Amino acid sequence: MRSMYPRIRTIVLLAALYSLPLFTKDPYVMHLSNMAMIYAILSLSLNVLTGFTGQFSVGHAAFYGIGAYASALLTTKLGAPIWVGFIAAGVVAAAAGAVLGIPSLRLRGLYLAVTTLGFGEIVYQLIVNWVSLTNGPRGLIGVPAPVIFGRMLDTYDSYYYLSATLLVATIFVVTRIYYSRVGRAMLAIRENELAAEAMGINSTYYKVMAFVVAAFFAGVAGALYAHEIRFISPESFVSQESITILCMMVVGGVGSIAGSVLGAFVLTFAPEYLRAVGDLRLVLYGATIVLMVTYAPHGLGGTITSLEHRLTHGRRPKLKAGGDGTTAAGV
Amino acid sequence: MLLQQVIQGLAIGSVYGLLALGYVLMWQAWGVMDFARGDGAMVGAFYLLIFSQFKGLNIVLAFILAVGASALTGFVVERIAYRPILGGRDINRLIATIGVGMFTRNLYRVMFGADPFPFPSVFGDNPIHVGKLIIVPQNLWITAIGFGLAYLLRLFLAKSWMGKAMRATAQDRETAALMGIKVKNSMTFTFVLATVIGGIAGMLIAPLYFVMADMGALMGIKGYASAVLGGLDSMSGAMVGGLILGLAENLAGGFISSGYQTAIAFLIMILVLIFRPQGIMGRRQ
């Protein structure tokens, strides 16, 4: 008989996620939660690219920014409905993903990483310098709040439900991808591209597809950000932001879906609660990241999987030596 | 105008080249892309600032002390942060270097504030007029020192015993150990050397820009890009990559648009990588 545990866990987690605003309506906590969920979507999308397919990206903020600007511009300048903005954000970012995916066919590892880094810088400078479209460094103000079922989501706690729903949808889709033929193909390419091709996997197709999928979700996260904060400026999409997303994914656990979400929440809330130590918080943040990757190499996701396993099976699972985090997958 | 941009480009390019040398050294010996390189350069620039401006020492003495302090910093950082994770997964080691960079950058921000410190021009401010051309002497000095150092490093790696040991370690750690090379020492030394070279790059760029805690981020990216552009397995490639990036940036800034300066430099880099994925001087795998 299959264990009931995963299903119960899913229900409990969903209930906890949706009931949080019942306990606190503090705008600060709600805003941080929204940001954490936006980062969770970003980190999940990066996981499809890096965790599943093994393609290194240090330019993820570019897709995030493209999505944010696409939706903000459509809704403010053309007066398009919000949902059109969200879809357009995903589609435009996905198109950019396809463009960046093409050089990825010839480059791997660090060479690919530097290309994505360069792409991120180029997009950032475009946003800063294309003043007639983006209003340059001064940013775009007056991004409208979404209206859903006649209710305007103009407070952080009402917006929370939209963020939560999009996060759940992203988790669902990414999990489905992971366990599908597509996901298996991606994992095979990550493990050994040559062997995967020998098995009849079209690696060109799947590698570009990983870029497109990752960029799509990052674009949607961008739209989610733009309509939450209602003001966007280029400074939110600098290279440092790509590195933050990368850190969230790795601290959570490469290839781990639960880990990506957890990593995003921990690294969004931790610096805020470290404010008590003043300026030293970012120093501690850096030190924490070094300690995490040194002493919890499978990330938070890996740690949780081994705890859960002990809970349900009463013993410690063996993580693959020099493992790759695949064992830590699953929601 | 063109020649002037070229001279400026050469100076900046040689600094990028030195940074790229640090990346290449680290990549070969440690097999990691070290995102804290730029912050190492920042630390070097601060040491020079402290010794020459705050303590008022003679610039040559200050430089020697700053190099020594950089070496010591490199040694400590290697012990605390790099050595423990040597056997870890690549991506974890990369993130660890990002963490080290964040730690360093913010530590300096706490200690010195976020404001930039101006650094006086060491080599004199009087420009030399050659026909219509106006040459700032420090650009020539920076270029000369940059290339001089790169040449010394090349000699050191090719001729000295320690240099040979470092190259052997980079090529194959196990075999090097079997040949009686103290691999750990040799790796530590490589790290210290990379830190010192990066630190000197920071000191050279100090009079051109300001010294500030955040300067490392951009320097790191430029050095990284130069190293990859030149080819990660080639020392001369690092200098070539740095020069191309420095020239591309200055020419783009002078003739196209200063706003798109960095974007154009990166665009050129991506185009080169599409046609030569292993970098300009790199070997095909």
Interface residues (C-beta under 8 A of the other chain):
Chain A: T50 F56 P103 R106 L107 L110 Y111 A113 V114 T115 L117 G118 F119 E121 I122 Q125 L126 V128 N129 S239 Q240 I243 L246 C247 V250 V251 V254 D279 L280 L282 V283 Y285 G286 A287 T288 I289 V290 V293 T294 P297 G322 D324
Chain B: W27 M33 F35 A81 P84 I85 G88 R89 I91 N92 R93 I95 A96 I98 G99 V100 G101 M102 F103 T104 R105 N106 L107 R109 V110 A217 I221 Y224 A225 V228 L232 S257 G259 Y260 T262 A263 F266 L267 M269 I270 L273 I274 P277 Q278 G279
